[in-house]
């Protein structure tokens, strides 16, 4: 069985606070799969569909006035429901390998730990938005909040509404990700993203290969 035949219907998500390098590492992981004859579906949250991208703008852009925690939560799950129904589930059903920038773990970390939204509400909305669907592998890229903040500042671009939060907020988010990984160690793996980019990429490649092997494909 060839490599292209083995990567069937595997759902990999990437998580972490702002500035950890998710976009870079997702691109590297996708390039590695393509080099082996596999064309993964690369997508993001919130986003991934025309409707979800519009909701992303409402969540992240400045200028829409105050956005309460409950409003933010519901916008996130509205975007996710569209994304799952129109993009993720069809891709997995077709045997695609899906690489997704954030999923419901982000909601638990950001809206739950960051904003103080009740965990039970998040679980119930997840049950409604994507019943029975969970990532096969979640990679949490981890750096201290101070490092993440410095990386964001070095970009020289304006920060969106969530990126503009303070280090205390991101400390809560980071702690939530670590707690999720401790709770689900088989699915969620924490990767030290303070290391050189190539080392991080190699670590991620090994994790994805193991996930494909576990899927028996």
Secondary structure by P-SEA (a helix, b strand, c coil): ccccccccbbbbbbbbcccccaaaaaaaaaaaaaaacccccccccccccaaaaaaaaaacccccccccaaaaaaaaaaaaaaaaaccaaaaaaaccbbbbcccaaaaaacccccccccaaaaaaaaaaacccccccbbbbbcccaaaaaaaaaaccccccccccccaaaaaaaaaaaaaaaaacccccccccccccaaaaaaaaaaaaaaaaaaacc
